[in-house]
């Protein structure tokens, strides 16, 4: 059977240099038109709806006027959220705010924080555009004093809000909040301390934002097409008979086959008495150990520290830090670097599987009565599991185009009013703020579901 997931010829590459973040009027002008075309890949012609708009308008108004500093803490469940929000803030927010009687003192914009890996896999477009709209790169698993200094300077001195995803990466779940990293909260408290030393009247706020998708008849049709594609790759014969089964049965058959293939791949004995989560846990751990074995490293720390370390190791062997040219390398040195890069690419395929499985391992198969948007999410994630089982990555994800995209804003969380607690017990204050942020996200999700 034809395999759409092609194995590339990987060679070591020289280091990627990014220009310092600086706004370019020309690039912003281009994004007004080209940005919408790019968003078509994620959202088609979906109508963008804004909810909780007054909280968003006033948070931007205060920040742009220098009356506060703001971290836009947005959820990142599907991949295209940063692009959507950046375009929406630049070209729609000011107009919508004016319609509600809220006037901004300057053009609306937010400075987005992104991982260095985005510049690597995103190609020349990402490397050209992101710095020119003020985007600030940061390392996940390396000490990055320069990157952190940029973020603090943007927060303390403004004038724009800083957009950070506390999830750290794509989370593959809209209805739940699988995990939140403490980074955004820690950054917020540290910036609030600096602000307090300069001017105690300027608070630092965290504004929670969630993104939701709703699908119509076209979404239902394309979901069925994707299910048939899934069945094509999980069935040795014709899958026409399976179409007579219900949605849960079709998903169960396909999912179980993927589990069995991965268990065979990692030499795990198939035990159907175990739950899906337990089987995926075993696959995830085996894939992690395989990646470590290929790279010759032993990672330490919590689960995501280990994942980020493995990804960083892979990238540092494919795109070699500090190497601007291979002209000063002998042929055997270059060949050795290429070999290490190829091994790193194969290791990263296992890490890609690990990364996805952690997020989806607790996902239950939707029932017939489950809302369409939750079925769509499950089908997309199941296809992702198939693609990563044969060497794919996020690039092979298939996004079903929604009919509507809902941007739901929550109530701002003022970190400056919590500085006394933070000074007394930093760990407890960070955790409390993180818990409040999670509650705000869940409240936003609940508001959207109740209104639909």
N, C-alpha and C positions, 0 to 999 in steps of 0.2 A: 504493500500500500504506500502511496506517496506520502512522504513525511514533510510537512511544511516548515519544520523547525530545523533550519540548516545550520550545520556546524561550520563556523568561519575559520579561515586560516589566520591565526592570531600571531602577531609579531609585537615585540616590545616597541613602545613609542617614547618619544622625548616628553619632558615635562610640559604641562599646559600652563601658560602664563595668562592670568586674567588682569585686565586693566583695572585701575582703582574705580570703585563705584562713583559714577557721576551722571547726573541727569542730562540726557541729550534731547533737545526739542525736536530734532529731525526724526529720531527713532520713535519718540512718542507720537509724532504726527503720522508716521507709517503704521503704528500699532492701531490707530483708530480704525483703519481699514483692513490691514492684514491680520490684526489680532482676532477680529471676528471670523475671518476665514479659518484661522487656526482652531478656534473654539468649535467650529463646525465639526471637526473630527471627534470631539468629545460629546457635544450636545446638539448637533444638527441645528435646526431652526427653533429649538425650544424657547418658549417664553420664560423670561427671568422675572420671578416674583420676589418682592422684598417684604419681609415680615419683621415686626419689632423695629420698624424703620426709625421711629423717633429716638430710640436709644442710640442707634447707629449715627443718625444725623447729628445729634447733640454731642456725642463723643468726638466725632470729627471736628465739629465746630469749635469745641474747647481746645482740642489739640492744635488745630491750624491757627488759632488765635494766640497760642502760647499760654493759655490758661490752665493747661494740663499736659501731661504726656501720656501716650496711649500705646499699649500692645494689643494688636488685633490677634486674638488667639482663635484661629480658625481650625475647624476639623478638616481632615484630609482623607476621606474614605475611598475616593475613586481615582485620584490622579490629576484631574484637570482643575482642581479647586484654586490653586494659586494663580493660574492664568486667567480663570474666570473672574476672580476677585480683583486682580490687578486691572484688567480691562474695565470692569464694572466701576471701580472706584475712580478711574481716570476719566471715563467718558459718559457715565450715567448718573453718578451719585450727586454731583452738584446740581444738576437739572432737577432731579427728583426732590432733593432737599428744598430747593427754591419753590417747588410746587406746594410744599407743606409749610412755607413761610420761614424756612431756616436758610440763612445766608452765610456762606463761608467767606473768610477773609482772603483766601487764596485758592488756587486750583486744588481740588481734592486728589490725593495720591497717598499710597502707603509703600513703605520700603520693605521688601520681602527678604527674609533670611532663608537661604537655601544651602544644601550640602554641596561640597566640592564635587561629589560624584555626579551631580546633575550636569556640571560643565563637561564632565568626561563622557557620559553616555548620551548627553543631549546634543552633541555635535557642535558645529560652528555656529548654528543659529542661537543656541543657548549661550554660547560664549560671547557672541556679539551683542545680543539683546539684553541679557540680565544685568551686566554692569552698567549699561547705558540707561536703565530705568532705576538705577540706584540699588539694585539687588546686592545683598551682602553675603558672600560665601563663608561657610564655617565647616570645620572638620567635626565628625561625630566622635571619633576615637583617638584624636590627637590633641595635645595641648596647642591651642591656636590663639595666642595672645593678640596678634594683629586683628584677627576676625572678631574677637570679643571686644577689643578696643573700639572697633568701628560701630558695633551694636550699641555699646554704652554711650558713645558720642552721639549717635543718632537719637537715642532715647532722651538723653539729658539736654541736648541742644536743639532737637527738632530739625525742621518744623513739622515733619510728617509723622504719622503713626508708624510703628514698626510691626509688620505682620509675621507671626511665628506660628507654626503648627506644633502644639504641645505633644501631639502623637509622634512626632519625629519623622514619620514617613507615611505612606499609604497604609490605611488600616483595614480596608476591605469590608467595612461594616458601617452602615448608616444608622441602624436602629439601636445599636449598642455602642459602648465606649470601651473597647478591649483593654486599652492601656493609655496612660498619660505619663510623659517624662517630666521630671522636675525642672528641666532646664529653663523653660520660659518663666516659671515662678521665681527661680533663683535670680535670673537676670533682672526680673522686675523688682525684686526687693533690693538688689544691689544698686540699681538705677534710682530707686526711690530714696535710698540713703544719700546718694550723691545729690539728688535734687533737694533734699531736705537741708543739706549743708549750704546749698546756694540760695534757695528761696523756699521756705517752708510752706508758702501759699500755693505752690504748684504741685498737685497730687499726681501720682502715677496710677493709671487705671488699666485694668485688663478687661477687654471687651470680648466675650465669647460669641462665636458665630458658628452655626452649623449649616451644612449644605444638604439639600434633600432633592430627590428625583421622583417624578411621577410620570407614568407611562400611559399611552393610549392604545388604540387598536394596532397601530404600527409597531409599537413596542411588543405587544403580544405576538404579532406575526414574526418579528425578527427573533424573539425569544424561542419560538418553536423551531425556527431555522437553525438556531444555535444548538438547541437540544438535539436535532437530527445530526448536526455535525459532530456533537459529542458522541452520539450513538454510533456514528460511522467509525470513530476511532476506538470505541470500546466494545465493538462487536465483530466477531470473526466472520459472520454471515450477514444476511440482510436484516435490517432493523425495522422493516415495515410492520412486522407483527407486534413489535414493542409499542408502536404508536397507539395501539388499542388500549394499552394500559393507562392507568392514571398517572398524574405528575409524580407523586411520591415513589411509585414503583419504578418508573423510568429512571429517576434520579438515583434510587437505591442500587439498581442493577449496574448503572454506569460507575457510580462511586466505588462499589465493591470491587469491580474489575480493576480500577485504578489502584486501589489499596493492594490487591493481590500482586499486581505487576511490580509495585514498589517493594513489597515484601520479598518477592523473588529477587529483585535487583540487589537488595541489601542483605540477602540471605537470612531473612527473618521467617521463622516458621509461622504459617498462617493459622490463626486461631479465631474462628468465627464466633466463639463464645465471648470474646472480648468486645467491648464497645468500640465504636468508630474512633472516639477520642483516644482510647488506649492504643489502638493500632496505629493511629497517626503519630502519637507520642513516640512509639518505638521506631517508626520510620524517620521521624525528625532527629532523634538522638543518633541513629545510625548514619544519617546523612551528615550530621555535624562531625562525627568522628571520621568519616571518610574524607571530608574537606580538610580537617586537621592533618590527617595522614598524608594527603597529597602535598600539602604545603609544608609539612615537616614542622608544624608548630603545635603548641599546647596552650589553648586559651584559658583564661581564668576570669573570675567575676560572675556576675549574674548573666542570665541568658542573653539579653540584648547587648551587653558589653562584649560577650563572646562573638555574637553575630557581627557587630560593627567592626571588631578587630579582624575577623576573617575577611570581611568585605574590604577593609582598608589594606590588608596584606595583599589581597588579590589585585586591587587597583595599583598598589605601589610596585607590583611586578610587571604589570601591563603598561602603565604610564609611570616611568621611573622618576621619582622626585629628584630635583637638582641636576638632571641630565638634559642639557640643551642641544646636544648633538652627539651622534655616534661616530663622527669622523676621527676622534682620538682613540677609538676602540679598535682592537685587533679583530680579525675575522672570527676567531674562536670566542672572543668575549661577546661579540654581537650575537653569534649563534647560541651561546649559552643563555644570554638574556632573552632571546626569542623562545628558547625551550622553556625557561621559567615562566614566561608570559603565557605560553600555551597551557602549561600545567595549572597556572593560576586561573585561566579561563575555565578549565574543566572543574577545578575546585569550586569556583564561584557558581557553577550550575547546581551543585549540591547545596550551597548556602542559599541560593534563590529558593530552592524547595523548602529548606528549613524555615526561611523567613515567612513564606506564605502559609505553611502548615500551622505555625503558631497562632496565626490570626483566625484560621478557619476551622481548627480542629474541634471546636465546641459547637459549630453550626449544626443546627437540626434541619433535616429535610423539611421544607414547607409542605403543608397540607393543601388539599384542593381549595380550601376556603381562605388560605393565606393571601393577603393583599398582593397585587401584581408586582409592586416595586420590590417586595421581599423575595418573590420568586425570581425576578430578574437578577437580583444581586447573587442569589445562590447559584444560578446557572452560570453567570459570568465567573464566579469564583471556582466552580467545578471545572470550567474550561481552563482557567488559570492553573489548576492543579494538574490537569492533563499536560499542558504545555511545559510546565516546569518539571514534570516527570520525564520528559524527553529532551531536556536541555534548553527550554525556553526561559524567558524572563518577562519583566513587565511589558516590554515592547510587543509581546505576542498577545497581550490581553485584548479581548474583544469587548468593546463598549456598546451596549444597546442604547440607541439615541432616545432620550426622554422627550416627553411632550412639554413638561414644565420643569424648571429648576427653581427651587425655593431657597432663598437666603434668609435664614432666621437669626436675628440678633437677640442676645440676652441682655440682662442688666449688667452694667459695668461692676467690676470688683475693684475697690479702692485699696491698693496695697500700702499707700502712705499712712492711712489710719491704723495700720497693723504693725507699724515699725517698732513700737514699744514691745509688743509680743515677740517680734522677730529678734530684737536685741537680747531679750531674756532667754529665748530658746529657739534658735534658728531652725533646727530640724522640725520641731513641732509646728512652728508658724508656716513653714513651707508646705508641710503635709496638710495642714488645715486649709490653706489657700488652694492647694491642688484638689482637695476633696470638694471645696466649694465650686471650683471650676467644673469638676465632673458633674456636680448637681445641676449647675447652670446648663450644661450640655443636655443632660437628661430632661430638664425642664423644657428646653427648646424643642427637643424631639417630641415630647408629649404635646406641646402646643400645636406643632404641625400636624400630628396624627389626629388630634381632636378636631382640628378645623377641616380636615379633608373629609 
